[in-house]
């Protein structure tokens, strides 16, 4: 059995923690960055909503934020 580990440090960890902390202030369950939204191929049952930008103090550029919700299925 091959065991793999992925370790995130520095900017990745700080940015992820910042985005996660913003879930409460935006009253959403899921927030993702604009760079991730560009890579995702969301199915039609998912709705993305642009929430604006945030400027973490350790980064030079702003981060676009999006919420993702599951649309009601019938």
Secondary structure, DSSP 8 states (H G I E B T S, - for coil): ---------HHHHHHHHHHHHHHHHHT-S-EEEHHHHHH----TTEEEEEEEEE--TT-SS-EEEEEEEE----
